[in-house]
Amino acid sequence: MDKETARQRHEDLLHDGWVRRFSAEEPRLSEMKEFYESLGMEVTIEPGMVGEDEECKSCFEAEGFEDRYKTIYTRQGQGGQSGPEEDLFE
């Protein structure tokens, strides 16, 4: 996925109530997906995208690594009380 398409997908997800959490590779990716789901949240995993403020971009740009990193987005599951702007780590 090119950078412009990834950025548009990110904007679409935010518009639909998703919150970008972080980017990671396996096994952390699956562990955190299970964790967020255990909290009753919906989880989607998208191709990795570096945020504007992230300093380290080399893993996303290194040949052979571009598909290893994915970005986790969450939103409150059905019946949940908190809004999409809530961040578990703030």
PyMOL Python script that loads the backbone (N, CA, C, O; Angstrom):
from pymol import cmd

cmd.read_pdbstr("""\
ATOM      1  N   MET A   1       0.856  -1.173   0.000  1.00  0.00           N
ATOM      2  CA  MET A   1       0.000   0.000   0.000  1.00  0.00           C
ATOM      3  C   MET A   1       0.904   1.240   0.000  1.00  0.00           C
ATOM      4  O   MET A   1       1.798   1.359   0.838  1.00  0.00           O
ATOM      5  N   ASP A   2       0.671   2.149  -0.932  1.00  0.00           N
ATOM      6  CA  ASP A   2       1.502   3.349  -0.977  1.00  0.00           C
ATOM      7  C   ASP A   2       1.135   4.296   0.172  1.00  0.00           C
ATOM      8  O   ASP A   2       0.095   4.142   0.813  1.00  0.00           O
ATOM      9  N   LYS A   3       1.998   5.263   0.413  1.00  0.00           N
ATOM     10  CA  LYS A   3       1.833   6.161   1.563  1.00  0.00           C
ATOM     11  C   LYS A   3       0.533   6.957   1.504  1.00  0.00           C
ATOM     12  O   LYS A   3      -0.128   7.135   2.527  1.00  0.00           O
ATOM     13  N   GLU A   4       0.164   7.427   0.343  1.00  0.00           N
ATOM     14  CA  GLU A   4      -1.064   8.222   0.217  1.00  0.00           C
ATOM     15  C   GLU A   4      -2.303   7.373   0.487  1.00  0.00           C
ATOM     16  O   GLU A   4      -3.229   7.831   1.157  1.00  0.00           O
ATOM     17  N   THR A   5      -2.329   6.158  -0.019  1.00  0.00           N
ATOM     18  CA  THR A   5      -3.452   5.251   0.235  1.00  0.00           C
ATOM     19  C   THR A   5      -3.527   4.906   1.715  1.00  0.00           C
ATOM     20  O   THR A   5      -4.612   4.877   2.295  1.00  0.00           O
ATOM     21  N   ALA A   6      -2.370   4.642   2.332  1.00  0.00           N
ATOM     22  CA  ALA A   6      -2.332   4.327   3.764  1.00  0.00           C
ATOM     23  C   ALA A   6      -2.833   5.507   4.590  1.00  0.00           C
ATOM     24  O   ALA A   6      -3.583   5.322   5.548  1.00  0.00           O
ATOM     25  N   ARG A   7      -2.428   6.698   4.229  1.00  0.00           N
ATOM     26  CA  ARG A   7      -2.858   7.892   4.961  1.00  0.00           C
ATOM     27  C   ARG A   7      -4.375   8.105   4.828  1.00  0.00           C
ATOM     28  O   ARG A   7      -5.040   8.483   5.793  1.00  0.00           O
ATOM     29  N   GLN A   8      -4.911   7.861   3.633  1.00  0.00           N
ATOM     30  CA  GLN A   8      -6.358   7.993   3.441  1.00  0.00           C
ATOM     31  C   GLN A   8      -7.106   6.938   4.249  1.00  0.00           C
ATOM     32  O   GLN A   8      -8.144   7.230   4.842  1.00  0.00           O
ATOM     33  N   ARG A   9      -6.582   5.714   4.275  1.00  0.00           N
ATOM     34  CA  ARG A   9      -7.199   4.647   5.066  1.00  0.00           C
ATOM     35  C   ARG A   9      -7.201   5.029   6.545  1.00  0.00           C
ATOM     36  O   ARG A   9      -8.194   4.814   7.240  1.00  0.00           O
ATOM     37  N   HIS A  10      -6.099   5.592   7.024  1.00  0.00           N
ATOM     38  CA  HIS A  10      -5.998   6.050   8.407  1.00  0.00           C
ATOM     39  C   HIS A  10      -7.081   7.091   8.700  1.00  0.00           C
ATOM     40  O   HIS A  10      -7.762   7.001   9.722  1.00  0.00           O
ATOM     41  N   GLU A  11      -7.243   8.061   7.827  1.00  0.00           N
ATOM     42  CA  GLU A  11      -8.260   9.101   8.016  1.00  0.00           C
ATOM     43  C   GLU A  11      -9.665   8.501   8.028  1.00  0.00           C
ATOM     44  O   GLU A  11     -10.508   8.907   8.828  1.00  0.00           O
ATOM     45  N   ASP A  12      -9.914   7.542   7.147  1.00  0.00           N
ATOM     46  CA  ASP A  12     -11.220   6.878   7.100  1.00  0.00           C
ATOM     47  C   ASP A  12     -11.505   6.137   8.408  1.00  0.00           C
ATOM     48  O   ASP A  12     -12.618   6.196   8.931  1.00  0.00           O
ATOM     49  N   LEU A  13     -10.501   5.446   8.929  1.00  0.00           N
ATOM     50  CA  LEU A  13     -10.680   4.724  10.187  1.00  0.00           C
ATOM     51  C   LEU A  13     -10.991   5.690  11.328  1.00  0.00           C
ATOM     52  O   LEU A  13     -11.898   5.442  12.122  1.00  0.00           O
ATOM     53  N   LEU A  14     -10.246   6.785  11.413  1.00  0.00           N
ATOM     54  CA  LEU A  14     -10.499   7.775  12.465  1.00  0.00           C
ATOM     55  C   LEU A  14     -11.922   8.317  12.360  1.00  0.00           C
ATOM     56  O   LEU A  14     -12.613   8.479  13.365  1.00  0.00           O
ATOM     57  N   HIS A  15     -12.344   8.593  11.140  1.00  0.00           N
ATOM     58  CA  HIS A  15     -13.700   9.107  10.906  1.00  0.00           C
ATOM     59  C   HIS A  15     -14.759   8.110  11.388  1.00  0.00           C
ATOM     60  O   HIS A  15     -15.827   8.509  11.853  1.00  0.00           O
ATOM     61  N   ASP A  16     -14.460   6.824  11.275  1.00  0.00           N
ATOM     62  CA  ASP A  16     -15.404   5.779  11.678  1.00  0.00           C
ATOM     63  C   ASP A  16     -15.287   5.408  13.152  1.00  0.00           C
ATOM     64  O   ASP A  16     -15.896   4.433  13.594  1.00  0.00           O
ATOM     65  N   GLY A  17     -14.509   6.176  13.920  1.00  0.00           N
ATOM     66  CA  GLY A  17     -14.444   5.949  15.363  1.00  0.00           C
ATOM     67  C   GLY A  17     -13.306   5.082  15.848  1.00  0.00           C
ATOM     68  O   GLY A  17     -13.255   4.742  17.030  1.00  0.00           O
ATOM     69  N   TRP A  18     -12.391   4.715  14.968  1.00  0.00           N
ATOM     70  CA  TRP A  18     -11.249   3.900  15.366  1.00  0.00           C
ATOM     71  C   TRP A  18     -10.162   4.790  15.955  1.00  0.00           C
ATOM     72  O   TRP A  18     -10.032   5.957  15.583  1.00  0.00           O
ATOM     73  N   VAL A  19      -9.382   4.227  16.879  1.00  0.00           N
ATOM     74  CA  VAL A  19      -8.263   4.921  17.499  1.00  0.00           C
ATOM     75  C   VAL A  19      -6.986   4.182  17.127  1.00  0.00           C
ATOM     76  O   VAL A  19      -6.888   2.971  17.328  1.00  0.00           O
ATOM     77  N   ARG A  20      -6.006   4.902  16.586  1.00  0.00           N
ATOM     78  CA  ARG A  20      -4.708   4.296  16.260  1.00  0.00           C
ATOM     79  C   ARG A  20      -3.959   4.096  17.563  1.00  0.00           C
ATOM     80  O   ARG A  20      -3.764   5.039  18.329  1.00  0.00           O
ATOM     81  N   ARG A  21      -3.538   2.853  17.814  1.00  0.00           N
ATOM     82  CA  ARG A  21      -2.830   2.544  19.052  1.00  0.00           C
ATOM     83  C   ARG A  21      -1.320   2.555  18.851  1.00  0.00           C
ATOM     84  O   ARG A  21      -0.630   3.379  19.451  1.00  0.00           O
ATOM     85  N   PHE A  22      -0.797   1.665  18.027  1.00  0.00           N
ATOM     86  CA  PHE A  22       0.644   1.604  17.777  1.00  0.00           C
ATOM     87  C   PHE A  22       0.920   0.634  16.650  1.00  0.00           C
ATOM     88  O   PHE A  22       0.025  -0.073  16.188  1.00  0.00           O
ATOM     89  N   SER A  23       2.175   0.607  16.210  1.00  0.00           N
ATOM     90  CA  SER A  23       2.605  -0.338  15.178  1.00  0.00           C
ATOM     91  C   SER A  23       3.561  -1.338  15.803  1.00  0.00           C
ATOM     92  O   SER A  23       4.365  -0.984  16.666  1.00  0.00           O
ATOM     93  N   ALA A  24       3.473  -2.596  15.364  1.00  0.00           N
ATOM     94  CA  ALA A  24       4.310  -3.653  15.924  1.00  0.00           C
ATOM     95  C   ALA A  24       4.395  -4.800  14.931  1.00  0.00           C
ATOM     96  O   ALA A  24       3.744  -4.789  13.887  1.00  0.00           O
ATOM     97  N   GLU A  25       5.205  -5.786  15.275  1.00  0.00           N
ATOM     98  CA  GLU A  25       5.284  -7.023  14.504  1.00  0.00           C
ATOM     99  C   GLU A  25       4.938  -8.174  15.444  1.00  0.00           C
ATOM    100  O   GLU A  25       4.786  -7.975  16.649  1.00  0.00           O
ATOM    101  N   GLU A  26       4.816  -9.353  14.897  1.00  0.00           N
ATOM    102  CA  GLU A  26       4.539 -10.535  15.709  1.00  0.00           C
ATOM    103  C   GLU A  26       5.745 -10.826  16.602  1.00  0.00           C
ATOM    104  O   GLU A  26       6.875 -10.548  16.200  1.00  0.00           O
ATOM    105  N   PRO A  27       5.542 -11.369  17.784  1.00  0.00           N
ATOM    106  CA  PRO A  27       4.286 -11.855  18.354  1.00  0.00           C
ATOM    107  C   PRO A  27       3.496 -10.795  19.116  1.00  0.00           C
ATOM    108  O   PRO A  27       2.364 -11.045  19.530  1.00  0.00           O
ATOM    109  N   ARG A  28       4.084  -9.610  19.304  1.00  0.00           N
ATOM    110  CA  ARG A  28       3.409  -8.560  20.079  1.00  0.00           C
ATOM    111  C   ARG A  28       2.072  -8.182  19.469  1.00  0.00           C
ATOM    112  O   ARG A  28       1.125  -7.879  20.195  1.00  0.00           O
ATOM    113  N   LEU A  29       1.982  -8.195  18.165  1.00  0.00           N
ATOM    114  CA  LEU A  29       0.757  -7.833  17.476  1.00  0.00           C
ATOM    115  C   LEU A  29      -0.417  -8.709  17.911  1.00  0.00           C
ATOM    116  O   LEU A  29      -1.472  -8.192  18.278  1.00  0.00           O
ATOM    117  N   SER A  30      -0.242 -10.010  17.874  1.00  0.00           N
ATOM    118  CA  SER A  30      -1.310 -10.933  18.268  1.00  0.00           C
ATOM    119  C   SER A  30      -1.620 -10.842  19.755  1.00  0.00           C
ATOM    120  O   SER A  30      -2.779 -10.935  20.157  1.00  0.00           O
ATOM    121  N   GLU A  31      -0.591 -10.662  20.567  1.00  0.00           N
ATOM    122  CA  GLU A  31      -0.802 -10.530  22.021  1.00  0.00           C
ATOM    123  C   GLU A  31      -1.671  -9.317  22.342  1.00  0.00           C
ATOM    124  O   GLU A  31      -2.599  -9.403  23.146  1.00  0.00           O
ATOM    125  N   MET A  32      -1.366  -8.203  21.715  1.00  0.00           N
ATOM    126  CA  MET A  32      -2.131  -6.988  21.989  1.00  0.00           C
ATOM    127  C   MET A  32      -3.527  -7.042  21.383  1.00  0.00           C
ATOM    128  O   MET A  32      -4.467  -6.478  21.942  1.00  0.00           O
ATOM    129  N   LYS A  33      -3.669  -7.706  20.257  1.00  0.00           N
ATOM    130  CA  LYS A  33      -5.001  -7.890  19.684  1.00  0.00           C
ATOM    131  C   LYS A  33      -5.876  -8.648  20.670  1.00  0.00           C
ATOM    132  O   LYS A  33      -7.011  -8.247  20.926  1.00  0.00           O
ATOM    133  N   GLU A  34      -5.366  -9.730  21.223  1.00  0.00           N
ATOM    134  CA  GLU A  34      -6.109 -10.500  22.218  1.00  0.00           C
ATOM    135  C   GLU A  34      -6.411  -9.665  23.455  1.00  0.00           C
ATOM    136  O   GLU A  34      -7.509  -9.742  24.006  1.00  0.00           O
ATOM    137  N   PHE A  35      -5.436  -8.864  23.893  1.00  0.00           N
ATOM    138  CA  PHE A  35      -5.631  -8.026  25.069  1.00  0.00           C
ATOM    139  C   PHE A  35      -6.774  -7.033  24.857  1.00  0.00           C
ATOM    140  O   PHE A  35      -7.677  -6.940  25.689  1.00  0.00           O
ATOM    141  N   TYR A  36      -6.738  -6.298  23.756  1.00  0.00           N
ATOM    142  CA  TYR A  36      -7.793  -5.319  23.499  1.00  0.00           C
ATOM    143  C   TYR A  36      -9.154  -5.996  23.356  1.00  0.00           C
ATOM    144  O   TYR A  36     -10.160  -5.472  23.834  1.00  0.00           O
ATOM    145  N   GLU A  37      -9.191  -7.154  22.703  1.00  0.00           N
ATOM    146  CA  GLU A  37     -10.457  -7.876  22.576  1.00  0.00           C
ATOM    147  C   GLU A  37     -10.960  -8.340  23.941  1.00  0.00           C
ATOM    148  O   GLU A  37     -12.168  -8.361  24.176  1.00  0.00           O
ATOM    149  N   SER A  38     -10.058  -8.710  24.838  1.00  0.00           N
ATOM    150  CA  SER A  38     -10.478  -9.132  26.186  1.00  0.00           C
ATOM    151  C   SER A  38     -11.103  -7.979  26.956  1.00  0.00           C
ATOM    152  O   SER A  38     -11.852  -8.202  27.907  1.00  0.00           O
ATOM    153  N   LEU A  39     -10.801  -6.743  26.553  1.00  0.00           N
ATOM    154  CA  LEU A  39     -11.405  -5.560  27.172  1.00  0.00           C
ATOM    155  C   LEU A  39     -12.732  -5.193  26.518  1.00  0.00           C
ATOM    156  O   LEU A  39     -13.360  -4.199  26.881  1.00  0.00           O
ATOM    157  N   GLY A  40     -13.152  -6.007  25.551  1.00  0.00           N
ATOM    158  CA  GLY A  40     -14.426  -5.770  24.876  1.00  0.00           C
ATOM    159  C   GLY A  40     -14.333  -4.809  23.710  1.00  0.00           C
ATOM    160  O   GLY A  40     -15.351  -4.291  23.253  1.00  0.00           O
ATOM    161  N   MET A  41     -13.134  -4.564  23.226  1.00  0.00           N
ATOM    162  CA  MET A  41     -12.957  -3.632  22.123  1.00  0.00           C
ATOM    163  C   MET A  41     -12.921  -4.355  20.785  1.00  0.00           C
ATOM    164  O   MET A  41     -12.527  -5.518  20.699  1.00  0.00           O
ATOM    165  N   GLU A  42     -13.336  -3.649  19.754  1.00  0.00           N
ATOM    166  CA  GLU A  42     -13.156  -4.135  18.389  1.00  0.00           C
ATOM    167  C   GLU A  42     -11.719  -3.813  18.001  1.00  0.00           C
ATOM    168  O   GLU A  42     -11.179  -2.781  18.400  1.00  0.00           O
ATOM    169  N   VAL A  43     -11.104  -4.692  17.228  1.00  0.00           N
ATOM    170  CA  VAL A  43      -9.718  -4.501  16.814  1.00  0.00           C
ATOM    171  C   VAL A  43      -9.607  -4.731  15.317  1.00  0.00           C
ATOM    172  O   VAL A  43     -10.172  -5.682  14.777  1.00  0.00           O
ATOM    173  N   THR A  44      -8.878  -3.857  14.660  1.00  0.00           N
ATOM    174  CA  THR A  44      -8.533  -4.076  13.267  1.00  0.00           C
ATOM    175  C   THR A  44      -7.030  -3.860  13.124  1.00  0.00           C
ATOM    176  O   THR A  44      -6.450  -2.985  13.767  1.00  0.00           O
ATOM    177  N   ILE A  45      -6.426  -4.656  12.290  1.00  0.00           N
ATOM    178  CA  ILE A  45      -4.989  -4.563  12.052  1.00  0.00           C
ATOM    179  C   ILE A  45      -4.790  -4.182  10.596  1.00  0.00           C
ATOM    180  O   ILE A  45      -5.278  -4.851   9.685  1.00  0.00           O
ATOM    181  N   GLU A  46      -4.066  -3.099  10.399  1.00  0.00           N
ATOM    182  CA  GLU A  46      -3.862  -2.526   9.077  1.00  0.00           C
ATOM    183  C   GLU A  46      -2.378  -2.571   8.714  1.00  0.00           C
ATOM    184  O   GLU A  46      -1.534  -2.755   9.591  1.00  0.00           O
ATOM    185  N   PRO A  47      -2.055  -2.408   7.441  1.00  0.00           N
ATOM    186  CA  PRO A  47      -0.634  -2.315   7.069  1.00  0.00           C
ATOM    187  C   PRO A  47       0.047  -1.230   7.896  1.00  0.00           C
ATOM    188  O   PRO A  47      -0.552  -0.196   8.191  1.00  0.00           O
ATOM    189  N   GLY A  48       1.291  -1.470   8.264  1.00  0.00           N
ATOM    190  CA  GLY A  48       2.019  -0.535   9.116  1.00  0.00           C
ATOM    191  C   GLY A  48       2.080   0.857   8.543  1.00  0.00           C
ATOM    192  O   GLY A  48       2.285   1.045   7.344  1.00  0.00           O
ATOM    193  N   MET A  49       1.900   1.838   9.416  1.00  0.00           N
ATOM    194  CA  MET A  49       1.971   3.226   9.013  1.00  0.00           C
ATOM    195  C   MET A  49       2.692   4.009  10.089  1.00  0.00           C
ATOM    196  O   MET A  49       2.313   3.962  11.259  1.00  0.00           O
ATOM    197  N   VAL A  50       3.711   4.715   9.706  1.00  0.00           N
ATOM    198  CA  VAL A  50       4.459   5.535  10.639  1.00  0.00           C
ATOM    199  C   VAL A  50       3.723   6.844  10.831  1.00  0.00           C
ATOM    200  O   VAL A  50       3.308   7.477   9.861  1.00  0.00           O
ATOM    201  N   GLY A  51       3.559   7.255  12.091  1.00  0.00           N
ATOM    202  CA  GLY A  51       2.924   8.533  12.384  1.00  0.00           C
ATOM    203  C   GLY A  51       3.847   9.693  12.080  1.00  0.00           C
ATOM    204  O   GLY A  51       5.060   9.520  11.959  1.00  0.00           O
ATOM    205  N   GLU A  52       3.276  10.861  11.959  1.00  0.00           N
ATOM    206  CA  GLU A  52       4.051  12.061  11.644  1.00  0.00           C
ATOM    207  C   GLU A  52       5.128  12.335  12.693  1.00  0.00           C
ATOM    208  O   GLU A  52       6.209  12.818  12.357  1.00  0.00           O
ATOM    209  N   ASP A  53       4.840  12.032  13.954  1.00  0.00           N
ATOM    210  CA  ASP A  53       5.758  12.383  15.033  1.00  0.00           C
ATOM    211  C   ASP A  53       6.733  11.267  15.410  1.00  0.00           C
ATOM    212  O   ASP A  53       7.557  11.459  16.303  1.00  0.00           O
ATOM    213  N   GLU A  54       6.662  10.127  14.764  1.00  0.00           N
ATOM    214  CA  GLU A  54       7.529   9.009  15.120  1.00  0.00           C
ATOM    215  C   GLU A  54       8.914   9.197  14.530  1.00  0.00           C
ATOM    216  O   GLU A  54       9.070   9.459  13.338  1.00  0.00           O
ATOM    217  N   GLU A  55       9.922   9.058  15.392  1.00  0.00           N
ATOM    218  CA  GLU A  55      11.302   9.279  14.974  1.00  0.00           C
ATOM    219  C   GLU A  55      11.866   8.117  14.178  1.00  0.00           C
ATOM    220  O   GLU A  55      12.528   8.332  13.163  1.00  0.00           O
ATOM    221  N   CYS A  56      11.620   6.900  14.612  1.00  0.00           N
ATOM    222  CA  CYS A  56      12.215   5.726  13.977  1.00  0.00           C
ATOM    223  C   CYS A  56      11.330   5.240  12.836  1.00  0.00           C
ATOM    224  O   CYS A  56      10.218   4.764  13.061  1.00  0.00           O
ATOM    225  N   LYS A  57      11.820   5.361  11.635  1.00  0.00           N
ATOM    226  CA  LYS A  57      11.067   4.935  10.461  1.00  0.00           C
ATOM    227  C   LYS A  57      11.816   3.872   9.670  1.00  0.00           C
ATOM    228  O   LYS A  57      11.295   3.353   8.683  1.00  0.00           O
ATOM    229  N   SER A  58      13.030   3.545  10.092  1.00  0.00           N
ATOM    230  CA  SER A  58      13.885   2.669   9.303  1.00  0.00           C
ATOM    231  C   SER A  58      13.295   1.282   9.095  1.00  0.00           C
ATOM    232  O   SER A  58      13.492   0.704   8.026  1.00  0.00           O
ATOM    233  N   CYS A  59      12.578   0.720  10.071  1.00  0.00           N
ATOM    234  CA  CYS A  59      12.005  -0.621   9.916  1.00  0.00           C
ATOM    235  C   CYS A  59      10.922  -0.644   8.843  1.00  0.00           C
ATOM    236  O   CYS A  59      10.744  -1.646   8.151  1.00  0.00           O
ATOM    237  N   PHE A  60      10.207   0.458   8.713  1.00  0.00           N
ATOM    238  CA  PHE A  60       9.149   0.528   7.713  1.00  0.00           C
ATOM    239  C   PHE A  60       9.708   0.722   6.310  1.00  0.00           C
ATOM    240  O   PHE A  60       9.050   0.406   5.319  1.00  0.00           O
ATOM    241  N   GLU A  61      10.914   1.237   6.239  1.00  0.00           N
ATOM    242  CA  GLU A  61      11.503   1.549   4.947  1.00  0.00           C
ATOM    243  C   GLU A  61      12.528   0.520   4.481  1.00  0.00           C
ATOM    244  O   GLU A  61      12.939   0.546   3.320  1.00  0.00           O
ATOM    245  N   ALA A  62      12.951  -0.390   5.371  1.00  0.00           N
ATOM    246  CA  ALA A  62      13.968  -1.384   5.019  1.00  0.00           C
ATOM    247  C   ALA A  62      13.371  -2.458   4.121  1.00  0.00           C
ATOM    248  O   ALA A  62      12.267  -2.946   4.365  1.00  0.00           O
ATOM    249  N   GLU A  63      14.105  -2.815   3.094  1.00  0.00           N
ATOM    250  CA  GLU A  63      13.631  -3.831   2.162  1.00  0.00           C
ATOM    251  C   GLU A  63      13.423  -5.157   2.883  1.00  0.00           C
ATOM    252  O   GLU A  63      14.293  -5.601   3.633  1.00  0.00           O
ATOM    253  N   GLY A  64      12.288  -5.783   2.663  1.00  0.00           N
ATOM    254  CA  GLY A  64      11.961  -7.048   3.302  1.00  0.00           C
ATOM    255  C   GLY A  64      11.242  -6.905   4.629  1.00  0.00           C
ATOM    256  O   GLY A  64      10.720  -7.887   5.155  1.00  0.00           O
ATOM    257  N   PHE A  65      11.205  -5.698   5.182  1.00  0.00           N
ATOM    258  CA  PHE A  65      10.556  -5.477   6.470  1.00  0.00           C
ATOM    259  C   PHE A  65       9.225  -4.745   6.334  1.00  0.00           C
ATOM    260  O   PHE A  65       8.432  -4.720   7.274  1.00  0.00           O
ATOM    261  N   GLU A  66       8.981  -4.158   5.187  1.00  0.00           N
ATOM    262  CA  GLU A  66       7.817  -3.297   5.035  1.00  0.00           C
ATOM    263  C   GLU A  66       6.488  -3.995   5.325  1.00  0.00           C
ATOM    264  O   GLU A  66       5.528  -3.339   5.729  1.00  0.00           O
ATOM    265  N   ASP A  67       6.416  -5.306   5.128  1.00  0.00           N
ATOM    266  CA  ASP A  67       5.163  -6.025   5.382  1.00  0.00           C
ATOM    267  C   ASP A  67       5.109  -6.677   6.752  1.00  0.00           C
ATOM    268  O   ASP A  67       4.078  -7.245   7.113  1.00  0.00           O
ATOM    269  N   ARG A  68       6.172  -6.617   7.518  1.00  0.00           N
ATOM    270  CA  ARG A  68       6.208  -7.256   8.837  1.00  0.00           C
ATOM    271  C   ARG A  68       5.485  -6.441   9.901  1.00  0.00           C
ATOM    272  O   ARG A  68       4.908  -7.010  10.828  1.00  0.00           O
ATOM    273  N   TYR A  69       5.509  -5.132   9.780  1.00  0.00           N
ATOM    274  CA  TYR A  69       4.921  -4.265  10.790  1.00  0.00           C
ATOM    275  C   TYR A  69       3.504  -3.887  10.423  1.00  0.00           C
ATOM    276  O   TYR A  69       3.223  -3.531   9.279  1.00  0.00           O
ATOM    277  N   LYS A  70       2.614  -3.964  11.391  1.00  0.00           N
ATOM    278  CA  LYS A  70       1.204  -3.642  11.208  1.00  0.00           C
ATOM    279  C   LYS A  70       0.802  -2.632  12.277  1.00  0.00           C
ATOM    280  O   LYS A  70       1.459  -2.514  13.312  1.00  0.00           O
ATOM    281  N   THR A  71      -0.268  -1.914  12.020  1.00  0.00           N
ATOM    282  CA  THR A  71      -0.771  -0.922  12.962  1.00  0.00           C
ATOM    283  C   THR A  71      -2.097  -1.396  13.536  1.00  0.00           C
ATOM    284  O   THR A  71      -2.995  -1.811  12.803  1.00  0.00           O
ATOM    285  N   ILE A  72      -2.205  -1.330  14.854  1.00  0.00           N
ATOM    286  CA  ILE A  72      -3.418  -1.739  15.558  1.00  0.00           C
ATOM    287  C   ILE A  72      -4.314  -0.522  15.776  1.00  0.00           C
ATOM    288  O   ILE A  72      -3.870   0.521  16.257  1.00  0.00           O
ATOM    289  N   TYR A  73      -5.585  -0.682  15.410  1.00  0.00           N
ATOM    290  CA  TYR A  73      -6.621   0.306  15.683  1.00  0.00           C
ATOM    291  C   TYR A  73      -7.690  -0.379  16.535  1.00  0.00           C
ATOM    292  O   TYR A  73      -7.971  -1.563  16.349  1.00  0.00           O
ATOM    293  N   THR A  74      -8.277   0.359  17.460  1.00  0.00           N
ATOM    294  CA  THR A  74      -9.356  -0.178  18.275  1.00  0.00           C
ATOM    295  C   THR A  74     -10.514   0.815  18.296  1.00  0.00           C
ATOM    296  O   THR A  74     -10.362   2.001  18.005  1.00  0.00           O
ATOM    297  N   ARG A  75     -11.664   0.280  18.651  1.00  0.00           N
ATOM    298  CA  ARG A  75     -12.799   1.129  18.990  1.00  0.00           C
ATOM    299  C   ARG A  75     -13.650   0.346  19.968  1.00  0.00           C
ATOM    300  O   ARG A  75     -13.595  -0.882  20.025  1.00  0.00           O
ATOM    301  N   GLN A  76     -14.422   1.066  20.723  1.00  0.00           N
ATOM    302  CA  GLN A  76     -15.234   0.448  21.760  1.00  0.00           C
ATOM    303  C   GLN A  76     -16.211  -0.524  21.129  1.00  0.00           C
ATOM    304  O   GLN A  76     -16.870  -0.207  20.139  1.00  0.00           O
ATOM    305  N   GLY A  77     -16.300  -1.721  21.715  1.00  0.00           N
ATOM    306  CA  GLY A  77     -17.228  -2.731  21.224  1.00  0.00           C
ATOM    307  C   GLY A  77     -18.661  -2.344  21.525  1.00  0.00           C
ATOM    308  O   GLY A  77     -18.912  -1.379  22.246  1.00  0.00           O
ATOM    309  N   GLN A  78     -19.581  -3.080  20.985  1.00  0.00           N
ATOM    310  CA  GLN A  78     -21.001  -2.811  21.199  1.00  0.00           C
ATOM    311  C   GLN A  78     -21.323  -2.839  22.686  1.00  0.00           C
ATOM    312  O   GLN A  78     -20.893  -3.731  23.417  1.00  0.00           O
ATOM    313  N   GLY A  79     -22.082  -1.853  23.112  1.00  0.00           N
ATOM    314  CA  GLY A  79     -22.491  -1.781  24.509  1.00  0.00           C
ATOM    315  C   GLY A  79     -21.476  -1.121  25.414  1.00  0.00           C
ATOM    316  O   GLY A  79     -21.706  -0.996  26.616  1.00  0.00           O
ATOM    317  N   GLY A  80     -20.341  -0.693  24.849  1.00  0.00           N
ATOM    318  CA  GLY A  80     -19.305  -0.061  25.652  1.00  0.00           C
ATOM    319  C   GLY A  80     -19.677   1.360  26.035  1.00  0.00           C
ATOM    320  O   GLY A  80     -20.530   1.978  25.397  1.00  0.00           O
ATOM    321  N   GLN A  81     -19.040   1.876  27.071  1.00  0.00           N
ATOM    322  CA  GLN A  81     -19.348   3.194  27.578  1.00  0.00           C
ATOM    323  C   GLN A  81     -18.376   4.274  27.140  1.00  0.00           C
ATOM    324  O   GLN A  81     -18.757   5.442  27.057  1.00  0.00           O
ATOM    325  N   SER A  82     -17.126   3.914  26.856  1.00  0.00           N
ATOM    326  CA  SER A  82     -16.143   4.948  26.583  1.00  0.00           C
ATOM    327  C   SER A  82     -16.138   5.328  25.110  1.00  0.00           C
ATOM    328  O   SER A  82     -16.539   4.545  24.249  1.00  0.00           O
ATOM    329  N   GLY A  83     -15.678   6.540  24.838  1.00  0.00           N
ATOM    330  CA  GLY A  83     -15.647   7.054  23.482  1.00  0.00           C
ATOM    331  C   GLY A  83     -14.352   6.694  22.779  1.00  0.00           C
ATOM    332  O   GLY A  83     -13.410   6.213  23.410  1.00  0.00           O
ATOM    333  N   PRO A  84     -14.304   6.926  21.467  1.00  0.00           N
ATOM    334  CA  PRO A  84     -13.136   6.548  20.686  1.00  0.00           C
ATOM    335  C   PRO A  84     -11.879   7.349  21.023  1.00  0.00           C
ATOM    336  O   PRO A  84     -10.769   6.917  20.711  1.00  0.00           O
ATOM    337  N   GLU A  85     -12.047   8.530  21.669  1.00  0.00           N
ATOM    338  CA  GLU A  85     -10.878   9.325  21.978  1.00  0.00           C
ATOM    339  C   GLU A  85     -10.146   8.843  23.226  1.00  0.00           C
ATOM    340  O   GLU A  85      -9.037   9.298  23.505  1.00  0.00           O
ATOM    341  N   GLU A  86     -10.749   7.936  23.971  1.00  0.00           N
ATOM    342  CA  GLU A  86     -10.110   7.438  25.182  1.00  0.00           C
ATOM    343  C   GLU A  86      -8.853   6.665  24.832  1.00  0.00           C
ATOM    344  O   GLU A  86      -8.860   5.835  23.922  1.00  0.00           O
ATOM    345  N   ASP A  87      -7.780   6.934  25.550  1.00  0.00           N
ATOM    346  CA  ASP A  87      -6.520   6.237  25.348  1.00  0.00           C
ATOM    347  C   ASP A  87      -6.175   5.512  26.636  1.00  0.00           C
ATOM    348  O   ASP A  87      -6.097   6.133  27.696  1.00  0.00           O
ATOM    349  N   LEU A  88      -5.970   4.222  26.558  1.00  0.00           N
ATOM    350  CA  LEU A  88      -5.706   3.423  27.739  1.00  0.00           C
ATOM    351  C   LEU A  88      -4.419   3.787  28.441  1.00  0.00           C
ATOM    352  O   LEU A  88      -4.275   3.526  29.635  1.00  0.00           O
ATOM    353  N   PHE A  89      -3.477   4.386  27.729  1.00  0.00           N
ATOM    354  CA  PHE A  89      -2.156   4.609  28.293  1.00  0.00           C
ATOM    355  C   PHE A  89      -1.875   6.070  28.626  1.00  0.00           C
ATOM    356  O   PHE A  89      -0.718   6.416  28.866  1.00  0.00           O
ATOM    357  N   GLU A  90      -2.856   6.917  28.649  1.00  0.00           N
ATOM    358  CA  GLU A  90      -2.629   8.316  29.006  1.00  0.00           C
ATOM    359  C   GLU A  90      -3.162   8.577  30.396  1.00  0.00           C
ATOM    360  O   GLU A  90      -3.070   9.700  30.891  1.00  0.00           O
TER     361      GLU A  90
END
""", "prot")
cmd.dss("prot")
cmd.show_as("cartoon", "prot")
cmd.util.cbc("prot")
cmd.orient("prot")
